Amino acid sequence: MARKPYPSDVNDAEWGIIEPLLPASKPIGRRRQVDLREIINGIFYVLHEGCTWRALPHDLPPWQTVYNYFRRWQQLGVWQEIHTQLPN
C-alpha cells in the first residue's frame, strides 16, 4: 500500500477472512483494474466515517468504483456474508 493507512482499513487478519468471500475474476473480458482490498478499505471508510460516497479521499479508488462494487456485492449477498463472518 503506497498511502498512509486510515483507522478504518482492514488488517491482515480481517483481509484473510474477507478475501475468500469475494467473487473471483471473470475468466473472459477485461482484467480487473482495481485492488479489492482498497475497495473494501473504501467501503469501510464510508461506514466508519459516516460520510457520503463522494467524500471518499482521493488516495482511495474513485467513489463510483467503490460504490459499484458495494452495490454489486450487496445484490449477490456477499456483503451480508462479510458482515456475518467478521468478528465485532
C-alpha positions, 0 to 999 in steps of 0.5 A, spaced: 500 500 500 503 506 497 498 511 502 498 512 509 493 507 512 486 510 515 483 507 522 478 504 518 482 499 513 482 492 514 488 488 517 491 482 515 487 478 519 480 481 517 483 481 509 484 473 510 477 472 512 474 477 507 478 475 501 475 468 500 468 471 500 469 475 494 467 473 487 473 471 483 475 474 476 471 473 470 475 468 466 473 472 459 473 480 458 477 485 461 482 484 467 480 487 473 483 494 474 482 495 481 485 492 488 479 489 492 482 490 498 482 498 497 475 497 495 473 494 501 478 499 505 473 504 501 467 501 503 469 501 510 471 508 510 464 510 508 461 506 514 466 508 519 466 515 517 459 516 516 460 520 510 457 520 503 460 516 497 463 522 494 467 524 500 471 518 499 479 521 499 482 521 493 488 516 495 482 511 495 479 508 488 474 513 485 467 513 489 463 510 483 468 504 483 467 503 490 460 504 490 459 499 484 462 494 487 458 495 494 452 495 490 454 489 486 456 485 492 450 487 496 445 484 490 449 477 490 449 477 498 456 477 499 456 483 503 451 480 508 456 474 508 462 479 510 458 482 515 456 475 518 463 472 518 467 478 521 468 478 528 465 485 532 
